[in-house]
Amino acid sequence: MEQSRYSFIVGTGCYIPERVVRNSDFHNHVFYELDGTRIDKPPEEITRKFEEITGIKERRYASDDQLTSDIGTLAAEEALQTSGIDRETLDFIICAQNFGDIRPDNKRIDIVPNIAARIKYKLRIKNPKTVAYDLPFGCPGWLQGLIQADCFIKTGLAKRVMVVGAEILSRVCDPHDRDSMIYADGAGAAILEARESSNRVGIISHATRSDTYKYCELLTMGRSNNPDYPGDELFLKMHGHTLYKYALKVVPELIKESIDKAGLTIEHIDRVLLHQANEKMDVEILKRLFRLYGIRNPSPEFIRHILPMSISWLGNSSVATIPTLLDLILKNKMPEYSLPEHDIIIFASVGAGMNANSIVYKF
């Protein structure tokens, strides 16, 4: 039987910061709307409503002595150890990130040299043929890195590619913006390797879209919501309601497109690993996906079975959410979930751009 070349994950790793920040830690904050109007509600009420909407109870922040390249290196090192490969045989290191090595005492984007180059340096890789570059693509950046790696592998340009997703969002959070409670820090990594097989394995299809014409400014950088904020830093700003509606419309359709490309149906899918941005949003995305296949009202038990979630305790770490979730499951750190051989899963994400992507992957 004729064999084809596939991109298969041979190792994963993640880094979860030690510092736990609970919703109650925001009770001393004063919050403002985007237009600078002070929100005249007790912080306890604001955080309670926030938890109801997002499902986030706590998140992790990096320590002051850590940079994005540091935590990305820790995740990458673990992926190398898991895979057992020689690091000098990597053809590419792709790092999905959006803000570079922002320091706690100087909140300016620092991407010279790029974060992938810094990770390669910290991994002590000497091979000049290991090409290291960054991929700023919003929250879907890590998945887009997998898609690029798949293209390199299937066209014969690479045999092994490491894709890292690392972000320290706590340093671009406006302390006076409720939305900032969503964001967290973390890093995840995976190594893809070429595999010849007569059966489909690894990445079997993918789909991506960029809706910039109408939705480019749903996530941007801007001044603090507090009109009297003394600094001149720029913080991450989100038009949450419009973004929510965009995700519910676009992501289910894009996932179906990737499933259709694979010649499969929803009945073939064992797990859906979505970007951990908002618990209610992810559940609704899944429900709408099933509706596209004529299946209405899947039970809450079935949703919990097919949709692993880490957002309640890890928050939204942007590009790191999916690789972290994947690593936790593969390392048996979420015992209610597993990804055995022959399972077919979906990876899907949505974020700044607005960008969205979806991958069908078979173990």
Buried (B, 14 or more C-beta within 10 A) or exposed (E): EEEEBBBBBBBBBBBBBEEEBEBEBBEEBEBBEBEBEEBEEEBEEBBEEBBEBBBBBBBBBBEEEBBBBBBBBBBBBBBBEBBEBEBEEBBBBBBBBBBBBBBBEEBEBBBEBBBBBBBBEBBEBEEEEBBBBBBBBBBBBBBBBBBBBBBBBBEEEBBBBBBBBBBBBBBBBBBBBBBBBBBBBBBBBBBBBBBEEEEBBBBBBBBBBBBEEEBEEBBEEBBBBBEEBEEEBBBBBBBBEBBBEBBBEBBBBBBBBBBEBBEBEBEEBBBBBBBBBBBEBBBBBBBBBBEEEEEEEBEEEEBEBBBBBBBBBBBBBBBBBBBBBBBBBBEEEBEEBEBEEEEBBBBBBBBBBBBBBBBBBBB
